[in-house]
Amino acid sequence: MDEQKLRKMYDEIRGAELRNDKTGQHDDKYMVDRIMRYLLEKAKEEVNE
């Protein structure tokens, strides 16, 4: 995985965290679970490429 893809993933995760911090919509456990699912999905995509 190249640095550009990693940076994009980091920015997406960080953006979601910041939005959630502002709204308080979800608790930390939900956000961690959501981030884990996102990372697993991206890892599967990377393996299939």
OpenMM code with the backbone's topology and positions (N, CA, C; nanometers):
from openmm import Vec3, app, unit

residues = "MET ASP GLU GLN LYS LEU ARG LYS MET TYR ASP GLU ILE ARG GLY ALA GLU LEU ARG ASN ASP LYS THR GLY GLN HIS ASP ASP LYS TYR MET VAL ASP ARG ILE MET ARG TYR LEU LEU GLU LYS ALA LYS GLU GLU VAL ASN GLU".split()
positions = [
    Vec3(0.0856, -0.1168, 0.0000),
    Vec3(0.0000, 0.0000, 0.0000),
    Vec3(0.0901, 0.1230, 0.0000),
    Vec3(0.0594, 0.2157, -0.0870),
    Vec3(0.1456, 0.3334, -0.0963),
    Vec3(0.1050, 0.4423, 0.0040),
    Vec3(0.1925, 0.5373, 0.0175),
    Vec3(0.1731, 0.6428, 0.1173),
    Vec3(0.0480, 0.7259, 0.0897),
    Vec3(0.0173, 0.7484, -0.0370),
    Vec3(-0.1003, 0.8283, -0.0719),
    Vec3(-0.2296, 0.7603, -0.0246),
    Vec3(-0.2401, 0.6292, -0.0430),
    Vec3(-0.3582, 0.5556, 0.0029),
    Vec3(-0.3688, 0.5597, 0.1548),
    Vec3(-0.2557, 0.5424, 0.2220),
    Vec3(-0.2558, 0.5479, 0.3683),
    Vec3(-0.2981, 0.6857, 0.4183),
    Vec3(-0.2494, 0.7897, 0.3547),
    Vec3(-0.2846, 0.9262, 0.3939),
    Vec3(-0.4345, 0.9497, 0.3755),
    Vec3(-0.4900, 0.9011, 0.2640),
    Vec3(-0.6331, 0.9172, 0.2379),
    Vec3(-0.7152, 0.8438, 0.3443),
    Vec3(-0.6749, 0.7219, 0.3776),
    Vec3(-0.7459, 0.6457, 0.4805),
    Vec3(-0.7388, 0.7179, 0.6148),
    Vec3(-0.6213, 0.7660, 0.6502),
    Vec3(-0.6049, 0.8387, 0.7763),
    Vec3(-0.6949, 0.9621, 0.7788),
    Vec3(-0.6957, 1.0366, 0.6694),
    Vec3(-0.7772, 1.1579, 0.6632),
    Vec3(-0.9257, 1.1259, 0.6766),
    Vec3(-0.9712, 1.0168, 0.6141),
    Vec3(-1.1115, 0.9773, 0.6244),
    Vec3(-1.1472, 0.9390, 0.7680),
    Vec3(-1.0613, 0.8605, 0.8311),
    Vec3(-1.0866, 0.8187, 0.9697),
    Vec3(-1.0839, 0.9396, 1.0626),
    Vec3(-0.9841, 1.0230, 1.0467),
    Vec3(-0.9717, 1.1411, 1.1333),
    Vec3(-1.0903, 1.2347, 1.1145),
    Vec3(-1.1345, 1.2515, 0.9905),
    Vec3(-1.2506, 1.3359, 0.9641),
    Vec3(-1.3752, 1.2826, 1.0322),
    Vec3(-1.3940, 1.1515, 1.0268),
    Vec3(-1.5099, 1.0900, 1.0928),
    Vec3(-1.5025, 1.1107, 1.2436),
    Vec3(-1.3824, 1.0978, 1.2995),
    Vec3(-1.3659, 1.1199, 1.4440),
    Vec3(-1.3978, 1.2642, 1.4821),
    Vec3(-1.3500, 1.3583, 1.4029),
    Vec3(-1.3754, 1.4993, 1.4328),
    Vec3(-1.5237, 1.5323, 1.4227),
    Vec3(-1.5902, 1.4791, 1.3187),
    Vec3(-1.7345, 1.5022, 1.3056),
    Vec3(-1.8089, 1.4444, 1.4247),
    Vec3(-1.7690, 1.3251, 1.4679),
    Vec3(-1.8350, 1.2627, 1.5820),
    Vec3(-1.8071, 1.3398, 1.7108),
    Vec3(-1.6863, 1.3920, 1.7253),
    Vec3(-1.6547, 1.4720, 1.8440),
    Vec3(-1.7444, 1.5956, 1.8514),
    Vec3(-1.7731, 1.6552, 1.7358),
    Vec3(-1.8578, 1.7748, 1.7333),
    Vec3(-2.0032, 1.7411, 1.7627),
    Vec3(-2.0517, 1.6304, 1.7049),
    Vec3(-2.1935, 1.5971, 1.7194),
    Vec3(-2.2212, 1.5125, 1.8424),
    Vec3(-2.1244, 1.4311, 1.8834),
    Vec3(-2.1447, 1.3411, 1.9965),
    Vec3(-2.2459, 1.2324, 1.9669),
    Vec3(-2.2650, 1.2040, 1.8389),
    Vec3(-2.3675, 1.1089, 1.7968),
    Vec3(-2.3392, 0.9663, 1.8436),
    Vec3(-2.2130, 0.9248, 1.8387),
    Vec3(-2.1779, 0.7869, 1.8725),
    Vec3(-2.0771, 0.7840, 1.9871),
    Vec3(-2.0800, 0.6758, 2.0648),
    Vec3(-1.9816, 0.6609, 2.1716),
    Vec3(-1.8507, 0.6069, 2.1145),
    Vec3(-1.7474, 0.6047, 2.1975),
    Vec3(-1.6143, 0.5635, 2.1518),
    Vec3(-1.6118, 0.4192, 2.1042),
    Vec3(-1.6822, 0.3302, 2.1722),
    Vec3(-1.6828, 0.1889, 2.1329),
    Vec3(-1.7390, 0.1730, 1.9922),
    Vec3(-1.8470, 0.2427, 1.9625),
    Vec3(-1.9062, 0.2361, 1.8288),
    Vec3(-1.8059, 0.2849, 1.7248),
    Vec3(-1.7385, 0.3951, 1.7532),
    Vec3(-1.6430, 0.4506, 1.6576),
    Vec3(-1.5253, 0.3563, 1.6359),
    Vec3(-1.4762, 0.2932, 1.7412),
    Vec3(-1.3661, 0.1973, 1.7263),
    Vec3(-1.4116, 0.0794, 1.6407),
    Vec3(-1.5313, 0.0281, 1.6658),
    Vec3(-1.5841, -0.0824, 1.5851),
    Vec3(-1.5976, -0.0413, 1.4390),
    Vec3(-1.6474, 0.0780, 1.4169),
    Vec3(-1.6652, 0.1276, 1.2804),
    Vec3(-1.5307, 0.1432, 1.2094),
    Vec3(-1.4316, 0.1955, 1.2791),
    Vec3(-1.2980, 0.2116, 1.2212),
    Vec3(-1.2371, 0.0755, 1.1895),
    Vec3(-1.2544, -0.0212, 1.2787),
    Vec3(-1.2020, -0.1564, 1.2542),
    Vec3(-1.2652, -0.2171, 1.1295),
    Vec3(-1.3964, -0.2034, 1.1145),
    Vec3(-1.4640, -0.2557, 0.9949),
    Vec3(-1.4110, -0.1879, 0.8689),
    Vec3(-1.3901, -0.0569, 0.8767),
    Vec3(-1.3375, 0.0190, 0.7640),
    Vec3(-1.1979, -0.0305, 0.7257),
    Vec3(-1.1119, -0.0490, 0.8251),
    Vec3(-0.9755, -0.0948, 0.7976),
    Vec3(-0.9739, -0.2365, 0.7415),
    Vec3(-1.0599, -0.3241, 0.7932),
    Vec3(-1.0682, -0.4602, 0.7395),
    Vec3(-1.1151, -0.4589, 0.5947),
    Vec3(-1.2131, -0.3744, 0.5645),
    Vec3(-1.2623, -0.3625, 0.4275),
    Vec3(-1.1509, -0.3157, 0.3341),
    Vec3(-1.0755, -0.2156, 0.3768),
    Vec3(-0.9658, -0.1634, 0.2951),
    Vec3(-0.8550, -0.2678, 0.2783),
    Vec3(-0.8273, -0.3457, 0.3814),
    Vec3(-0.7259, -0.4512, 0.3721),
    Vec3(-0.7686, -0.5577, 0.2719),
    Vec3(-0.8959, -0.5958, 0.2742),
    Vec3(-0.9465, -0.6939, 0.1781),
    Vec3(-0.9356, -0.6409, 0.0362),
    Vec3(-0.9688, -0.5127, 0.0164),
    Vec3(-0.9556, -0.4518, -0.1158),
    Vec3(-0.8106, -0.4552, -0.1621),
    Vec3(-0.7190, -0.4264, -0.0723),
    Vec3(-0.5768, -0.4237, -0.1069),
    Vec3(-0.5278, -0.5630, -0.1457),
    Vec3(-0.5749, -0.6650, -0.0775),
    Vec3(-0.5347, -0.8027, -0.1086),
    Vec3(-0.5874, -0.8430, -0.2456),
    Vec3(-0.7077, -0.7997, -0.2784),
    Vec3(-0.7698, -0.8374, -0.4053),
    Vec3(-0.7130, -0.7621, -0.5243),
    Vec3(-0.6380, -0.6548, -0.5022),
    Vec3(-0.5811, -0.5781, -0.6139),
    Vec3(-0.4621, -0.6451, -0.6738),
] * unit.nanometer
topology = app.Topology()
chain = topology.addChain("A")
for resn in residues:
    res = topology.addResidue(resn, chain)
    for name in ("N", "CA", "C"):
        topology.addAtom(name, app.Element.getBySymbol(name[0]), res)
